[in-house]
């Protein structure tokens, strides 16, 4: 039985690897595949806060948009190297998360949600009105795709494999976080915060740190999104983006990392496919979301994993004496 399970896991890894390598050739445009991975990075970071810490933020578009605008401004106005622009975008997004986190983490439940919604709307309005910096409702145009050594990112296929590389690194970082002692602490906070306090953990400090780590991934994804579109739309700061990433997590299964990745890729693919067929694509996606939640209450991939790789019950121990 153990050998069969190991074989299935190895086969699954091989299939997933081949799928990611071939993904741009399975979509209508290479750019769709790139966008799928960008939002997968976003959703995976969000899952650290929502799925593992139990904080349902509706303000993660703040960090996505901050990362996008910062990278774009660094490339357009100061013409810094691409790596420096990414570092600047991630730093700016993480600093924004520090402000949001300090204001929000002391609240619980609906109050936490309302604060993140209010701050997201505030940042959207600032971005829309600060036209000299952000371009206002017209967005920030002219984001270049500089070469990265021998790699010409202006090529859509080259850009996809660059995004794939960043995605793989992001997965390794996220897995390291959730499997670390820190990851075990935030899971204990999610399941029983009072219990975590009683054994000496400063839960607010850990929640703030989770907020900062969670914001790093959307900031990185925002920078990739700016390069992907060659401009930054004001919608990167909108509540719609925050709502989308929540749906991505719920569709795939929160608290798994791989679930939100699947949910993000599925939602982006459906949006791009259905929007070219009908103007009612939002309604269709809404119906599919309701059906998926009613059918797979803990997320599509989470349910499928438990059916495909069921946990083996502990059998009776044999007495060796």
C-alpha positions in Angstrom: 0.0 0.0 0.0 2.8 2.4 0.9 4.6 1.6 -2.4 1.4 2.3 -4.3 0.9 5.6 -2.6 4.5 6.7 -3.3 4.1 5.7 -6.9 1.0 7.8 -7.2 2.7 10.8 -5.6 5.7 10.5 -8.0 3.4 10.2 -11.0 1.5 13.3 -9.8 4.7 15.3 -9.5 5.8 14.3 -13.0 2.4 15.2 -14.5 2.3 18.6 -12.7 5.8 19.4 -13.9 5.0 18.5 -17.5 1.8 20.5 -17.2 3.6 23.7 -16.1 6.3 23.3 -18.8 3.6 22.9 -21.5 1.1 25.4 -20.1 1.7 28.3 -22.5 1.0 25.9 -25.4 -2.3 24.7 -23.9 -3.8 28.2 -23.6 -5.0 30.6 -26.3 -2.1 33.0 -25.7 1.2 32.7 -23.9 0.2 35.7 -21.8 -2.8 33.8 -20.3 -0.4 31.2 -18.9 1.8 34.0 -17.4 -1.2 35.6 -15.8 -2.4 32.3 -14.3 1.0 31.8 -12.5 1.1 35.5 -11.4 -2.2 35.2 -9.6 -1.2 31.7 -8.3 1.7 33.4 -6.5 -0.7 36.0 -5.1 -3.2 33.4 -3.9 -0.5 31.3 -2.3 0.7 34.2 -0.3 -2.8 35.1 0.7 -3.3 31.5 2.0 -0.6 32.0 4.6 -2.8 34.7 6.2 -6.3 33.3 5.5 -5.8 29.5 5.4 -3.0 29.1 8.0 -3.5 32.0 10.4 -7.3 32.4 10.1 -7.4 36.1 9.1 -9.7 36.7 6.2 -8.3 39.9 4.8 -10.1 41.8 2.0 -7.2 44.3 1.6 -4.5 42.3 -0.1 -5.0 44.3 -3.3 -3.2 47.1 -1.4 0.1 45.1 -1.5 -0.5 43.8 -5.1 -1.0 47.3 -6.3 1.8 48.8 -4.3 4.2 46.2 -5.6 3.1 46.9 -9.2 3.3 50.7 -9.0 6.6 50.7 -7.2 8.3 48.4 -9.7 6.8 50.4 -12.6 8.0 53.8 -11.2 11.5 52.4 -10.5 11.8 51.1 -14.0 10.2 54.2 -15.8 11.6 57.1 -13.8 14.8 55.8 -12.3 15.6 53.0 -14.8 17.0 50.8 -12.1 18.0 47.1 -12.8 15.1 44.7 -12.8 16.2 42.9 -9.7 16.4 46.2 -7.8 12.9 47.1 -9.0 11.5 43.8 -7.7 13.2 44.3 -4.3 11.8 47.8 -4.1 8.3 46.6 -5.0 8.4 43.8 -2.4 9.8 46.2 0.3 7.1 48.8 -0.4 4.3 46.2 -0.3 5.7 44.8 3.0 5.9 48.3 4.5 2.3 48.9 3.5 1.4 45.6 5.2 3.1 46.7 8.4 0.7 49.8 8.5 -2.4 47.7 7.6 -1.4 44.9 10.0 -0.8 47.2 13.0 -4.3 48.8 12.4 -6.1 45.5 11.8 -4.7 42.5 13.7 -6.1 43.7 17.1 -9.6 43.2 15.8 -11.3 39.9 15.1 -14.0 38.6 12.9 -16.1 41.0 11.0 -14.3 44.0 12.5 -11.0 42.8 11.0 -12.7 42.3 7.7 -14.3 45.8 7.7 -11.0 47.5 8.5 -9.2 45.8 5.6 -12.1 46.7 3.3 -12.0 50.3 4.4 -8.2 50.6 4.0 -8.4 48.9 0.5 -11.0 51.5 -0.6 -8.9 54.3 0.8 -5.8 53.2 -1.1 -7.8 52.8 -4.3 -9.1 56.4 -3.9 -5.6 57.7 -3.2 -4.3 55.9 -6.3 -7.2 57.3 -8.5 -6.6 60.9 -7.3 -2.8 61.0 -7.3 -2.6 61.3 -11.0 0.9 62.8 -11.1 2.3 59.6 -9.6 -0.1 56.8 -10.6 -1.7 58.1 -13.7 -5.0 58.1 -12.0 -7.9 56.2 -13.6 -5.8 55.9 -16.8 -3.2 53.9 -15.1 0.6 54.0 -15.4 1.7 53.3 -18.9 5.1 52.5 -20.5 6.4 49.8 -18.1 9.4 48.3 -20.0 10.4 44.7 -20.0 14.2 44.9 -19.7 16.5 42.1 -20.6 17.7 39.9 -17.8 21.1 38.8 -18.9 20.7 36.8 -22.1 16.9 36.5 -21.5 14.7 38.9 -23.6 11.6 39.3 -21.5 9.9 41.1 -24.3 9.2 37.7 -25.8 6.0 36.3 -24.3 7.4 32.7 -24.1 10.6 33.9 -22.4 8.5 35.9 -20.0 6.4 32.9 -19.1 9.4 30.8 -18.2 10.7 33.7 -16.2 7.4 33.8 -14.3 7.5 30.0 -13.9 11.0 30.3 -12.3 9.7 33.0 -9.9 6.7 30.8 -9.1 8.8 27.8 -8.3 11.0 29.8 -5.9 7.8 31.3 -4.3 6.4 27.8 -3.8 9.6 26.7 -2.1 9.6 29.7 0.2 5.9 29.3 1.1 6.3 25.6 1.9 9.4 26.5 4.0 7.3 29.0 6.0 4.3 26.8 6.7 6.5 23.8 7.7 8.7 25.8 10.0 8.1 26.2 13.7 6.6 29.6 12.8 4.1 27.8 10.6 3.1 25.5 13.5 2.5 28.5 15.7 0.2 30.3 13.3 -1.8 27.2 12.8 -2.2 26.9 16.6 -3.4 30.5 16.6 -5.9 29.7 14.0 -7.3 26.7 15.9 -7.1 28.1 19.4 -5.7 31.6 19.9 -6.4 31.6 23.6 -4.6 28.3 24.0 -1.6 29.8 22.2 -1.6 32.8 24.5 -1.8 30.5 27.6 1.5 28.8 26.7 3.3 32.1 26.3 3.0 33.1 22.6 2.5 36.7 21.7 -0.2 36.1 19.2 -0.5 39.6 17.9 3.2 39.6 17.1 2.9 36.3 15.2 -0.2 37.5 13.4 1.6 40.7 12.3 4.6 38.7 11.1 2.2 36.4 9.2 0.6 39.6 7.7 4.1 40.8 6.5 5.1 37.4 5.0 1.7 37.0 3.3 2.1 40.5 1.8 5.5 39.7 0.3 4.0 37.3 -2.3 1.2 39.7 -3.6 3.9 42.5 -3.9 6.1 40.2 -5.9 3.1 39.1 -8.1 2.1 42.8 -8.5 5.6 43.5 -10.0 5.2 40.6 -12.4 1.7 41.8 -13.3 3.1 45.3 -14.2 5.7 43.7 -16.5 3.0 41.3 -17.9 0.7 44.2 -19.0 3.4 46.8 -19.7 1.3 49.2 -17.6 -0.4 49.3 -14.2 -4.2 49.8 -14.2 -5.8 51.4 -11.2 -7.8 48.2 -10.7 -4.7 46.6 -9.1 -5.7 48.5 -6.0 -9.4 47.7 -6.2 -11.5 45.6 -3.9 -12.4 43.4 -6.8 -8.8 42.1 -6.8 -9.0 41.4 -3.1 -12.4 39.6 -3.6 -11.0 37.5 -6.5 -8.1 36.2 -4.4 -10.5 35.1 -1.6 -12.6 33.2 -4.2 -9.4 31.6 -5.5 -8.6 30.2 -2.1 -12.1 29.0 -1.4 -12.4 27.3 -4.8 -9.1 25.4 -4.4 -9.2 24.8 -0.7 -7.6 27.1 1.9 -4.9 26.0 4.3 -3.1 23.9 1.6 -1.1 26.3 -0.6 -1.7 24.1 -3.6 -5.5 24.7 -3.4 -5.3 28.4 -3.9 -2.8 27.9 -6.7 -5.3 25.7 -8.5 -8.1 28.1 -7.7 -6.2 31.1 -9.1 -5.2 29.3 -12.3 -8.7 28.0 -12.8 -10.4 31.4 -12.2 -7.9 33.3 -14.5 -8.3 30.7 -17.2 -12.1 30.8 -17.1 -12.2 34.6 -17.1 -10.0 34.8 -20.2 -11.9 32.0 -22.0 -15.4 33.0 -21.2 -14.9 36.8 -21.7 -14.2 36.1 -25.3 -17.4 34.1 -25.8 -20.1 36.0 -23.9 -20.7 39.2 -22.1 -22.3 37.3 -19.2 -19.1 35.6 -18.2 -19.3 37.1 -14.7 -22.7 35.4 -14.1 -21.3 32.0 -15.4 -18.3 32.2 -13.1 -20.6 33.1 -10.2 -22.8 30.1 -10.8 -19.7 27.8 -11.2 -18.4 29.2 -7.9 -21.6 28.4 -6.0 -21.8 24.9 -7.5 -18.1 24.2 -6.5 -18.7 25.5 -2.9 -21.8 23.4 -2.5 -20.1 20.3 -4.1 -16.6 20.7 -2.6 -17.2 22.4 0.7 -13.5 22.4 1.6 -12.2 23.3 -1.9 -11.9 21.2 -5.0 -8.3 20.1 -4.6 -8.6 19.5 -0.9 -11.5 17.2 -1.4 -9.9 15.3 -4.3 -6.7 14.9 -2.3 -8.5 13.3 0.7 -10.3 10.9 -1.7 -7.2 10.0 -3.7 -4.7 9.9 -0.8 -6.8 9.0 2.2 -5.1 9.1 5.6 -4.2 5.6 6.7 -5.8 4.8 10.1 -3.5 3.6 12.8 -4.0 -0.1 13.1 -3.7 -2.1 16.3 -0.1 -2.5 17.6 1.3 -6.0 17.8 2.8 -7.1 21.1 6.4 -8.0 20.4 6.8 -9.8 23.7 
